[in-house]
């Protein structure tokens, strides 16, 4: 459940679910002329049958507020369905898109008053539901503006031609880390000390009083085959650390700290 507030101050409590066949009538009612210019004229029944993921956003009265449909190949025939990777990587070689971590938005509709909030909520839930997903692409005619809603989650990375007629299409991308970032677990480094100590000191001062100011750096530096230190980070900031010994005799595991911090991690 999430709470959306419209620019006029109206509030709706919403939740996401998988799109069902009985949603089609309401989805069609939300399609505007701008939607057709952006996504093309679509057969909604056929689109939902082909979809890899279709998400509907409802309010607490089960009224449909928004819907988005995602497939594993681009829309508008800008590349072959099974050979799009090379085309999209040419736009930016630093975007490691693959069929396993990428989806393409083929439709988005929403109640006008809540469209921006609905869009962000759907995108957040899509990334939450599919942990492997890191990129969502959207291709639109290059002369078209995304409008005030989709521009809040997508940005342009380039243009590509259409395969069947002479027209360029703008390629827009939406990145996971802007909406539902994943925690990254890695081996601890001594330079993590300055990021970790404020977290430790906020919850526990006993270790510093017992072992000295640099006990954590010393433990990290002492790693070997049997003793390991691991940090979990988001946006390059350390969240917590776990230190352990394989033989378990002197295992030091900050579980209470982890449980406390977990509530603060999106």
C-alpha positions in Angstrom: 0.0 0.0 0.0 1.2 3.5 -0.9 -0.4 6.9 -0.6 -0.5 9.2 -3.6 -1.4 12.9 -3.5 -2.5 14.8 -6.5 -1.3 18.4 -7.3 -4.7 19.6 -6.0 -4.3 17.8 -2.7 -6.5 14.8 -3.3 -5.3 11.6 -1.7 -5.6 8.0 -2.9 -4.3 4.8 -1.2 -3.1 2.5 -3.9 -1.6 -1.0 -4.4 -0.1 -2.9 -7.4 -1.2 -6.2 -8.7 -0.9 -8.2 -11.9 -3.1 -7.1 -14.7 -6.1 -9.3 -15.3 -8.3 -9.8 -18.4 -11.2 -7.9 -16.7 -9.0 -4.8 -16.6 -9.1 -4.4 -20.4 -12.2 -2.3 -20.5 -10.8 0.2 -17.9 -7.4 0.3 -19.6 -9.1 1.3 -22.9 -10.9 4.1 -21.2 -7.6 5.5 -20.0 -6.1 5.6 -23.5 -5.8 9.2 -24.8 -4.8 10.5 -28.3 -1.4 11.3 -26.8 -1.1 7.7 -25.7 -1.7 6.5 -29.2 0.9 9.0 -30.7 3.4 7.8 -28.1 2.9 4.0 -28.2 1.0 3.5 -31.4 -2.4 2.0 -32.0 -2.4 -1.1 -29.9 -4.5 -4.3 -29.6 -4.7 -4.4 -25.8 -5.8 -8.1 -25.7 -3.0 -9.2 -27.9 -0.5 -7.0 -26.0 -1.4 -8.5 -22.7 -1.2 -12.0 -24.1 2.4 -11.3 -25.2 3.4 -9.3 -22.1 6.3 -10.5 -19.9 4.9 -8.3 -17.1 1.7 -6.3 -16.9 1.0 -4.2 -13.8 -2.3 -2.5 -12.7 -2.4 0.1 -10.0 -5.7 0.2 -8.0 -7.0 2.4 -5.2 -8.6 1.1 -2.0 -12.0 0.8 -3.9 -10.3 -1.4 -6.5 -10.8 1.3 -9.1 -8.0 1.2 -11.7 -5.7 4.2 -11.4 -3.0 3.2 -13.9 -1.6 0.3 -15.9 1.7 -0.5 -17.6 2.7 -3.3 -19.9 6.3 -4.5 -20.4 7.8 -6.9 -23.0 11.3 -8.3 -23.6 11.7 -6.6 -27.0 11.4 -3.0 -28.3 8.2 -1.5 -29.6 7.8 0.5 -32.9 9.8 -2.1 -34.8 13.2 -0.4 -34.3 15.0 -3.7 -34.2 14.4 -7.4 -34.6 12.7 -9.0 -31.5 15.6 -11.4 -31.0 18.5 -9.1 -32.0 18.1 -5.8 -30.2 21.0 -5.9 -27.8 23.7 -4.8 -30.3 21.5 -1.9 -31.5 20.9 -0.6 -28.0 24.4 -1.1 -26.8 25.7 1.1 -29.7 23.8 4.0 -28.0 25.9 3.8 -24.9 28.5 1.1 -24.4 28.4 1.6 -20.6 24.8 0.4 -20.4 25.2 -3.4 -19.9 21.7 -4.3 -21.1 20.9 -7.9 -21.9 17.7 -9.9 -22.4 18.0 -11.0 -18.7 18.1 -7.6 -17.1 16.0 -5.4 -19.5 12.3 -4.9 -20.3 10.6 -2.5 -22.7 7.6 -0.4 -21.8 4.9 -0.9 -24.5 2.0 0.9 -22.8 1.4 3.3 -19.9 -2.0 4.8 -19.0 -3.2 6.5 -15.9 -5.8 8.7 -14.4 -4.8 12.2 -15.4 -4.8 13.7 -11.9 -2.5 11.1 -10.4 -0.5 10.2 -13.5 3.0 11.2 -12.2 2.6 9.5 -8.8 1.1 6.4 -10.5 4.0 6.1 -12.9 6.6 6.3 -10.2 4.7 3.8 -8.1 4.4 1.3 -10.9 8.1 1.6 -11.8 9.1 1.1 -8.2 7.0 -2.0 -7.9 8.3 -3.4 -11.2 11.9 -3.2 -10.0 10.8 -4.6 -6.7 9.0 -7.6 -8.2 11.9 -8.4 -10.7 15.2 -8.4 -8.8 17.2 -9.2 -12.0 15.7 -6.1 -13.8 18.0 -3.1 -14.1 16.9 -1.3 -17.2 13.5 -0.3 -18.7 13.6 1.1 -22.2 11.0 3.1 -24.0 11.1 4.0 -27.7 9.0 6.9 -29.0 8.9 8.9 -32.2 11.7 11.4 -32.0 9.4 14.4 -32.7 7.3 13.4 -29.7 7.7 14.8 -26.2 7.3 12.3 -23.3 4.9 14.6 -21.6 5.0 15.7 -17.9 4.6 12.1 -16.5 7.0 9.7 -18.2 9.7 12.4 -18.3 10.0 12.0 -14.5 11.3 8.4 -14.8 12.9 8.3 -18.2 15.8 10.1 -19.9 17.0 9.9 -23.5 20.1 8.0 -24.4 20.0 8.4 -28.2 18.0 7.8 -31.4 17.7 4.9 -33.8 15.9 4.4 -37.1 12.8 2.4 -37.8 13.3 -0.8 -39.7 10.3 -0.4 -42.0 10.0 3.3 -42.8 12.2 6.4 -42.8 11.8 7.8 -39.3 14.0 8.2 -36.2 12.9 7.1 -32.8 14.2 8.4 -29.4 15.4 5.8 -27.0 14.6 6.5 -23.4 15.9 4.6 -20.4 14.8 4.1 -16.8 17.4 2.9 -14.3 16.8 0.7 -11.2 19.1 2.7 -8.9 16.9 5.8 -9.3 13.8 4.0 -8.1 14.5 0.8 -6.1 18.3 0.4 -5.6 19.7 -2.9 -4.6 22.1 -3.4 -1.7 25.6 -4.5 -2.8 27.5 -7.0 -0.7 31.3 -7.0 -1.0 34.5 -7.7 0.9 35.2 -5.0 3.4 38.2 -2.6 2.9 40.1 -0.7 5.5 39.0 2.6 3.9 35.4 1.6 4.8 36.3 2.4 8.4 35.2 6.1 8.3 31.8 5.2 6.9 31.1 2.4 9.3 32.2 3.9 12.6 29.4 6.5 12.8 26.9 3.6 12.4 28.6 1.5 15.1 28.9 4.4 17.5 25.2 5.3 17.1 24.1 1.9 18.3 27.0 0.6 20.5 30.0 2.3 22.1 31.2 -0.7 24.1 33.4 -2.1 21.4 35.3 1.1 20.9 35.7 1.6 24.7 36.9 -2.0 25.0 39.2 -2.4 22.0 40.2 1.1 21.1 39.3 3.7 18.4 40.6 1.7 15.4 39.4 -1.8 16.4 37.3 -2.0 13.3 40.1 -1.1 10.9 42.3 -3.7 12.6 39.7 -6.4 12.3 39.2 -5.7 8.6 42.9 -5.6 7.9 43.3 -9.0 9.7 41.2 -10.9 7.1 42.5 -14.2 6.0 41.2 -17.5 4.6 39.3 -18.2 7.8 38.3 -14.7 8.9 36.2 -12.5 6.7 34.6 -9.1 6.8 31.7 -8.1 4.6 30.0 -4.8 4.1 26.6 -4.1 2.6 26.2 -0.8 0.8 23.7 1.3 -1.2 24.7 4.3 -3.3 28.4 3.7 -2.3 27.6 4.2 1.4 28.2 1.3 3.9 25.1 0.2 5.7 26.4 -2.6 8.0 29.2 -5.0 8.4 29.5 -8.6 9.5 32.7 -10.1 10.7 33.0 -13.9 11.2 35.4 -16.7 11.8 34.9 -20.1 10.2 35.5 -22.0 13.4 32.7 -20.0 15.1 34.6 -19.8 18.4 34.9 -16.0 18.4 32.2 -15.2 15.9 31.4 -11.5 15.8 28.2 -10.9 14.0 26.3 -7.6 14.4 22.8 -9.0 13.9 21.0 -6.5 16.1 22.6 -3.7 14.2 21.6 -5.4 10.9 18.0 -5.8 12.0 17.8 -2.2 13.2 19.2 -0.8 10.0 17.2 -3.0 7.7 14.1 -1.0 8.5 15.9 2.1 7.1 16.9 0.6 3.8 14.4 1.0 0.9 
